[in-house]
Amino acid sequence: MTTRIAPAVRKVIQLTDAEDHLCTLLDEFTRHLQENKNITTACRINGGWVRDKLLGMDSNDIDICLTDMMGVAFAEGFVAFLSEQKDLRVHKIAKIESNPDQSKHLETARTTLLGIDLDFVNLRSEEYAEDSRIPTEVKFGTPLEDALRRDLTINALFYNVHTRSVEDFTEKGLDDLQNGIIRTPLPPRETFLDDPLRVIRCIRFASRFGFEMDSNLQQAAQLETIQDSLAQKISRERVGEEIDKMMKGQDPLRSIRIINDLKLYKSIYHVPPQITSIASSTPKPHDLSLRAATILHDLLSSTSEDSMSLHPTLRSYVLQEPGCKARLFLAASLYSYHGITYTDAKGKEQTLVKCAIQDGLKLGRQNHYLDGIPALYSASELLNGVSLGQDKLKMPSERVAIGLLLRQESVHNINTGSQWASSLVFSLVCELVSASGREDASECVQRYNSFARRVEELGLDKAVDAKAILDGQAIARAMNEKPGPWMKAMVNRVLEWQLEHPDGSQGDCLAWLKEEKSAGRIDLKELKAATMGNKRVNPDKAASSKKIKR
């Protein structure tokens, strides 16, 4: 276990010119309200901006809390003041209505000024019923009450616009930020029962900053009542949003490890009981998901001198392609559901992996989670045990066999975010989960690296994206036939020809196609029958049957 390095926390916040100008304008406007309208209020910046600025990080999103005044009323008056007395243009005020189901318990005013995104809301206190995370009462609160209702002490810090100073009403936030501690302002059980989603937020911030979680917080997170509330009372969309941020964060492995250590897997990656009860088998131990994520992390972190290091093309693709790393880590975190299926209400076979993404996390096709991760698991089954020495990768030629394997939709398909390199990496991860030792694992890595190297040597890394040199219409004209479903199988056959003749032209392909027909190696009658439903024959298989001899 490595020793955590204490963060470099600044004693004072250093404002940018725009931030300094904003604070000056807010201060002037509050004095204007007092002098001209006898309205007394104060402005404090709260939350993430204060935390990040103290850590020396930039932030362009500022939340402003107001004393005894609603956000919309203040924002509208502020905009009018700037327009009339400062000749400053401000973006139109957007009013965000309260929406308790989405954790928006008060209306918020949103706008942009000086290039800074601003939210205005009043300081508040909240009271909750035992059976709901929606507060039963929301009212104006003091800065202390507002700070205590927040999820973490490091997120409960304020910056007073008027005094230009940091305020720590919990008296723990600054110390916890300095010492790298994730702690709740109130006792964690109370904080989590008020809003169980805070459990997941604690995990996200712990992994984001490399902070340690308070021991009392860890104990509370493992309470059955907290975990049940997290699984049943929190909208799955909110859970999925937090998981998405974790996977895209700096250390997704740490997030997955904390979820495993706190025994939160079932609550977070929730699959409805009515689904698990009819599944083909019970989920594998959750430790295997952590093992898969650890292997992925190690592969991406290994140096070129390490026997476990990835081929440079595989590693660089995962790290450079937007969203790929997050998608692979989320896929790895679902490993305990791998290979488990169930039959849905329409009689169609589905996988628990897809169910966990779609129903448990409510993640759709953004970042290709819903379509890309099931494809990764399908690709891992196709690529399992891949080796240059396999007979299936030599016929009819090595180039064609490997090219056809890589062109499988689950392995390489830009529409689902699938790419041959990331598919290889994930298949390797799945194999390594079962590796018996370091030597066995090293041999497995080298086998995949050799395959990736051969793909590049044959130029297939570019060929997998190539479109058929002849489209269906051109093939129909060459065959002197009417267009129809049969053309799909012939397009696949043309793609095979391209793999065998990488420098071939359209003219060469047409000449070959006509020769195949003339020599009787293409049986259009059988092909049409197969694709028109007269026979239950896969058109891809029909195109490579004995009637189309090589």
N, C-alpha and C positions, 0 to 999 in steps of 0.2 A: 504494500500500500504506500503510495507516494505521499509526502508531506505537503499539505496545502499551503500555498504561498498567500500571505495576507494581501488583500487588495490595497492599492495605493489610493487612499481616500483623501480628498482635498478638504481643508478646513473651511474654506470659503468657496462659494460658487463664482466662477469667472463667466460673466455674461458676454455674449457676442454684442456687436453694435446694435443689431436688430432687437435682441432681447432687452438690452438696456433702454432702448428707445420705447419699447412696449411697456416696460415697467414705469417709465416716466409718464407716459400717456395715461396709464391706468391710475396712477397716483393723482394726476391732475384732474381726471374725471371724477374720482371719488370726492375730492375737495369741491369740485363744481357742484356735485349733488348736494353736499352739505350746505354750501353757501347759498345756492339758488333754489333748492327744492326741499331743504331741511330733511334730507334723506341721509342717514348715516350707514355706511357699509365699509367693508375692508376686503381687499383682494389678497388671496394667497394662492400660489402655485403649489400643486400637490402631486404626490405619486411618483410615477416613473421618471418624469423630467428631473425632479430633485435628486432622486437616487442616481440616475445616470450622470448628471452633471458633477456630482460629488465623486463619482468614479472616473471622471475625466472623459466621459463619453458624450458625443453629440446627440442632441434630441431636437426634433423639429415639431414635436407634438406637445402642446401645453394645455393642461387642465387648470382652470382658474376657479377656485372655490370662493364664494361670496358670503359675507356675514349678513344674515337677516334680509336677504334679497334674492329673488328668483333669477335664474340665469338669463331667461329670455328678455325680461324687462330690463335688466342691466345691459345686456348686449345691444338691444335696440337703442337705448339711450346713448351708449358708448359710440355706436356707429354714427348717430345723428350729431353728437358732439365733435367727432373727428371731421365730419363733412362740413359742418358749419363754422367751426373755429380753428381747425387745423388744415383744412383743405386736403384731407387725406382720403383716398378711395379705399373702401373696404369691400370685400366680397359680400354678396347677399347673405343675410342671416338664414341659416337652415334650422328649423325647429324640429328637434328629435323628440317625439312624444314618449312619454313613459311607457315601458313595456316590461312588466315584471318577469314574464316568461323568458325574456332575453337579458335579464339582470339590469334593465334600465328602469330604475324605480322612481326617477324624477325626470321631468322634461329637461332637455339640454339644448342650449343654443350653440350653434357651430358656425364658424366663419374662418377666413384667412386674412391675416394682416401682416405686412412687412415680410411676407414669405413664410410665416409661421401659422400652422394649423392650431386654432383655438377652440376650446370647449368651455362654456360657462355654466356653472351649476352652483346651487347653494350648499353650504355646509349642512350636514344632516345627521340625524340619529335614526336608528331603525330598531324595531322590535319584531320578533318572529314568533309564529305559532310552532308548537312542537312537531307538527306533521307536515310542515311546508317550508320551503326555502324562500317563499315570497313574503316580505315583511308585512305584518298586519298594520303597522303604523310607521309612517315616515314623516318626520317633522324637522323644523329648523333645529340645528344643533350647534354646540360650541365646537371650537377646534379640537378639544380633547375628545368629545363624543364622536366626532367625525373620524378622528384618528383611530379610536378604539374599535370602530366597526369595520376597519379595513382588514385585508387578508394577512399582511405581513408587516412587521415593524419597519422594515426597510422601505416599504411602500407607503408608510404613514407619515413621512416627513413633509414639512411645509417650507415654502420659501415666501417670507413676508415681503410683498412688493413695496411696501411703504418704508420698512426699516432696512430693507435689503439684507435680511438675515435668515438663516435656517432655523426652524423651530421643530423641536422634537418633543411633542406632548406626551408620547408614551414613555419617554426617558430611556428607551432601549434602542431606538432605531439607529442612531449614530454609532453606538458601540457595536451593534450587530453587523452593521455595514463594515466597520473596521475589522471586526473579528471573523467575518465571513459566516454568520449564523442566520439560518432561516428559522424565524420564530413568529408566532402569532401575538398580536397585541393583548388579547384576552386569553384565558385558558384555552388550549387548542380544541378540547372537546366541545366547548361552547361555540367557538368560532366555526368549527366544521359542521355542527348541527344546524347553525344558522344558515350555512351555505356549503354543502358537501363538495361543491366544485373547487373550493379553496384547497382541498387536499391535492388535487392535480396541479393547481397553480403553484403550490409549494414545491412540488417535484420539478416543475418547469424552471422555476427560478433557481433552485438548487443546482440543476444541471447547467443552466445558462451561465451562472457566475462561478460554478465550482464551489459553492458554499456547502457547509454541513448543516444537517437538519437537527434542530433541538430534540433531545431524547424524549421529552414529554410529548412533543409533536408526533414523533414516530410512533409512540405507544398509542396515542389517540387515533392515528390514521389506521391502525390495525384493529380497532374496536369493531365488533360485528355490526353494531347499530350504525356506525359511520359508513361502513362498506355497503351495507344494505341500502342506506339512504343514497349513496353515490350511484348505485346501480339502478335504483327505482325512481328517484325523485328529480334527478338532473336530466335535462334534455340531452339526448345523445348528440345533437348538433354541437352543443357547447363542449362536450367531452372531446368530440372529434376535432374541434377547433384547437383545443389545447394540445392534443396529440400531434396535430399537424405542425404546430409551432415547435414542439419538442424535436420532431424528426428533422425539421429544417434548421434547428439550432446548432450551437457549437459542439455539443456533446450528446448526441442522441443515445449513445450506448449507456451513459450514466443515467439518463431518464429511464431506460428499460431496466437497468439494474435496480434502481430505487423502487420501481413498480414491483419488481420481483421480490425484493427484500421486504417490502411492506405488505406482501401478499395481496396486492390490489389487482392482479391480472384479470380475474373474473369480473370485477366491478367495472373495470375500464374497457377491456376488450369483451364487452358483454354480448353473449349470444342468448337470445330468449330461450327459456326452459322448454318451450314447446318445440323448439328446433333440436336442441341437444337430446331430447328424449327420443327422437326418431332418427338420430344420426347413425351412420354406419358403425361408428365406434366412439369411445370416449376420447376426449382430447389427450394428447401426450403430456407428460410432465412439463410444467411451465418453465422449468430450468432449461429445457432444450431451446426455448425461444431466446433466453438469455445467452445460451451457448452459441446459437446461430449469429446473434448480434455481435457477440465478442469476437467470433471468427471473422466476420465482415470487417469490424474495426481493425483487427490485427492485420488483415490482408491489405487494407488501405493505408496502414501506418508503416508497414515493413519497408526497410531500406533495400537497395539493390543488392547489398551483400548478404542479406538474409535469405535462407533457403525457402522461406515462406513468402518471398516478395512476388508480387504480380508482374506479369508482362506489362511494360510501360503503356501500351495502348489500352489495355483493360483498366489499369489504374487511372490513367489520365481521363478516360471517357467518364468514368463514374464521378470523378471529382470536378470535372469541368462542365459536364452537361447539366443545365439547370434542372433541379428537381430530382435528378437520378439518385443521388446519395440518400435523400429523404425517403424516396420510394423503396430503395433496397433495405433501409433500416426498418421501415414499417413492415415490409414483407418478412424480414427476419424475425421481427417481434411476434409475428403470427404463426411461427413455425409449429407450435403445439397443435394447431388445427390442420396441419398439412396432411393431405390424403384422406380426409374425413368428408363424407358426402351425406346428403339427405335428399329425399324426394319432396318437391314443393307441391302446392295445392293443384297445380296444373299437370302433375305427373312428370315434371322435368327434374333431372338430377342437378343438384346444386352443391357447391362446396362450402364448408364452414368458414374457410378463408374469406370468400366473397361475402358471406352473411355477416361476418364480424365487421367488415369494412362498410357494408351497405346499411345494415341494421344496428350494429353495435356502436359504430362511430359516425354514422350518417355522412360518410365521405363519398363524394361522387367521383366524377371523372377529372376534377381539378387535380393537377399534378399527376394525372393518370394513375390515381390510386385504385379506383374501382375496376377499370379495364386493364391497367398495366400490371397490377400485382397478381391477379389470377393467371395472367399470361406468363409471368415469371415462374410460377409454380408448374404450369404446363410445359414450359421450356425446360425446366430442370428435369422433368421426366424424360423428355426427348433426348437431352444431352447427357443424361446420367451415364457415367462410365466412358465418356467420349475419349477416344484414343486414336492416334494416327495409324495404329497397327490393326484396327478393326477391318474385317473384310467388307463390311457394308460401306466403308468409306473409300473403297477402291474401285467399285463397279458403278457404271461402265468405265469411269475414269475417276481418279482422285478429285480432280477439279469439279466435275459434275456432281459427284456424290456429296462433297462438302458444301458446294454451292446450293444444292437442293435442300440440304439440312438447314443451312442458315436462312434460307428463304421461307422456311415454315413461318406462318403468321405469328405464332406465339414467340418465336425466337427473334424475328426482326419484322417490325411493323410500325412505321412512323405514326400511324393513326392511334395507336395505343401507347406510344412512348417506348415500345420494345425496340431494343437494339442488340445486335448480336454480341457486342462486348459486354453489356450489362447482363444479358441472359447467361453468358458464360460464367461471369463472376458469381451470379446467384446460384447457378447449378453447382459450381465449385463449393460454395458455402454449404449447400445441402449435403453434398458428399462428405465434407469435412466434419459435419456434425457427428457422423458415425465413424470417423477415423479412429483407429485403435491406439495410435501414439504419434509422436513427433515425426518419426521416420516414415510411417505410412502417410501422414498428412503432407510431408514434404514431397513424396513421390507423386501424390495426387495433384499438388500445385504445379509441379514440373510437367505433368502430363497435359494439364490445361494450357500451360504456357506454351508448350510445344505446338499444340493445336492452334492457338492464337497466332503464333509466329508463322505457321504454315498458311493460315488464312491470308496473311499479309503478303507472303512470298508469292502466292498464286494470284494476288490482286483481287481476291474475293471480298475484301473489306469495302471495296468500291462497287463491285459487281452486284452485291446484294440489293443495292438501291436502283439498279438499272431497270428501266421499263422494257417490255417486250419490243424488239426491233420492228415487229409487225403487229398491228392491232387486229381485232376481230374482223373488221370490214375488209382489210387487205387480205387476210387469210381466206375469207369467203370468196373474194374475187379470184384468188389463185386456185381455189378448189372448184370454181365455177358452180357454187352452191348458194342458196339463199341463207342469209344470216340466221343464227339460232343459238340456243343454249350450248350446242356442240362446240362452238367457237372457244369457249373457256378452256376446254381440255386441250385444244390445239394451241392456244396461247401458251399454256404451260409447256407444251412440247417445243414451241419456238424458244422459250426461255432455256430449256435444256440445250438446244442447239447453240444458243448464244454462249452458254458456259463452256461448250466444247470448242467454239470458234470465237474467241474474244475480239478478234480483229475483223470478223466477217461483216459484210455490208447487207443492206436490205435486199439488194439484187442477188447476193449469194444465198440468202435465206429463202427467197422466193424460188430460186432455181432448185434448191434442195427440196423444198416442200413439194414442188411439182414432180420432181423425180421420185419422191417417196410415194406419191399417189399413183404415178405411172407404173411403178414397180409392184404395186399392190400391197405396199407395207402400211398403208393407211386405209382402213375399212370404214368409210363414212357411214354406211348403212348401220353397222353395229354401233358406231359412235353416237349416231343420232338416236338410236333406240335406247341406248344407255342414258342419254341426257334428257330424253323426252318422257321418261317415266315408264316406258315399256318394260324396262328391266331395272331392278334395284342395284345399279352399278354406279360406283363413284366415278364421275367423269375424269378425275385426275388419274384414277387407275386405268380407265379405259384408254387414255391417251398413251399409256406406257405398256399396254397389253401386248400379247404376242402378235396382234394384227398390225402393230406399229413396230416393226423390227428395227433394231439399231444396227 
